[in-house]
Amino acid sequence: MDANDLPHGAGRYAPSPSGDLHVGNLRTAVLAWLFARTTGRRFMIRMENLDRTAEGSDRRQLRDLAALGLDWDGEVVYQTDRLAVYQRVIDTLRDEGRTFECYCTRREILEAPSAPHAPQGAYPGTCRDLTDTQRAERRAAGRPPAIRIRADVTEFTVTDLLHGEYTGMVDDFVVQRNDGTPAYNLAVVVDDAAQGVDQVVRGDDLLSSSPRQAYVATLIGYPAPVYAHVPMVLNSKHVRLSKRDGAVTLADLAAEGVGVDRVRTRIAHSLGFAGADEHVELTTLVERFDPGALPREPWILTPDEWA
Ligand code: GLU
């Protein structure tokens, strides 16, 4: 098959269904959709529900995304339906000698002297080279191990459409927690590859995780995606937006008389693609979208925005 015949790749939005989406999440979702749709990509939604979830919030998140005008391809993927897939990947990495069992508590990690030349915050290597006897002792103590990747690099470079070539730390990070749950940094990589995702658009709080994820992707044999880590939405104290900031979800804003059209307008305005009071549909934004012109600074959202 000629390269030109290959199906286009995909973008995605991957919320954690732990509550309703706030304006910051919605803005990131709009950007992910715009990046995908303006480059001929499919757009997928994945519910990252391996951690704490709030009953029904997946359905409310999907409803809100649709109300803004987003559409997506295929079925929504739920990570809890994919546990066997993650386990196979983790087992393969183990069989290839790419992982080790880690018996450390969080406290032991914090208190351990860091390895020479290791970057700040890196796993100190305590369990990396345990002898068989030491490992047997730890096992016998009864605390189940987490599984860590045996990284053979200390940093890795990714390509980011907003941040350029970004090099960040890679350490022996956890791929499976000691309760058996696959770690986010592993699941996200396995899922993106399975869904054909080659463009990852998300909040720039995750920029520093991308080298670990791209590195483990190459270990598994997946191509690394191209990233776009987009600025966050902050409150008037310049802290990441949260439910504590009052009416920041579509439901709460609607209760105050702020409809979804106005929210879409203000999101588009904050990105520089619409006038402050101009009615816009996402299809209009497709025509105006210019990734090079995106703001590089966070959007400071105050309640005045809706006055
Ligand atoms: N589930 C993550 C979140 O809601 C996003 C993960 C990702 O986009 O890679 O913050």
Residues whose N, C-alpha, C, O or C-beta is under 5 A from the ligand:
A	BS01	LIG	A14 P15 S16 E48 V188 R202
